[in-house]
């Protein structure tokens, strides 16, 4: 009888620990839904009115620097009454709670509420006008939270399924490296340039190159484009004679100066093309000083997917750039 009690008690404790993940936290299911998708929970009247228009303008406007029109996010609208378990585990949730009982208009950001890794954004307001106002005022932050959530999922997968042979090579070359998922391979390597390719029907490749720092104009758009064209002409030939990758001048690239996890860099977005040929697509690059400040390190990702939408493919390769860590910073999971 005592042994039976011990076995029963052990079973109960084991079930409790399993439900808490062994550390006092409840285990959550994996998120559902497609990359770049956001479930918007809002009553139908507001979705069809100014609040819905504001959300679409914020999150479903054209994604910049893509050759065809694609929205920043794919929005899926459901009503609060339809917000059941099947939707609660979605990766990205935007809940719009308009009620006269609300104390004030505000936006709340939470993670891993019903699933993991999940981003949950709640807009609370007394009325529709207040909801629209707070959405517009907090628009940049809402975009950033969703973008960070999408990026973090990709980076976590890159680390979990890393092509471990690449990081030591890039660290030796640049003093640090992104995390490359399995399938990436070195296509070309010189003293100042590495081409790391993931080539299937779609190209999602990464360049890493470096050159001496010269002065205060190192990160100007003109300098970044000039250096880029110099390296690509030398290292990335096209399929035919006298063809090579270069920067398209149809739409000039944009440059934004950012700080991410303690690292300052210039992020450039634009279009690449092949000189004397018809290939082209979007690219994004990060340029920053080496740890000793003597060189400029450039990480660049580009996509070639002529038959497909490109938003998610570019977001994937861009997230690889954001996963960069200096070799002496230690691995962060």
Secondary structure, DSSP 8 states (H G I E B T S, - for coil): -HHHHHHHHHHHHHHHHHHTTTTTS---EE-BS-TTEEEEE--HHHHTSHHHHHHHHHHSSB-TT-SS--BSSEEEEE-GGG--HHHHTBSEEEEEEE-TT-SS-EEEEEESSSEET-EEEEEEESSHHHHHHHHHHTHHHHHHHHHHHHHHHHHHHHHHTB-HHHHHHHHHHHSEE---BTT-EEEEE-SSEEEEE-BSSSEEEEEEEEEE--STTTTSHHHHHHHHHHHHHHH-B-SSTT-BEEE-SSS--EEEEEEETTEEEEEEEEEEEETTS--EEEEEEEEEE-TTSSEEEEEEEEEE-TTS--HHHHHHHHHHHHT-EEGGG----
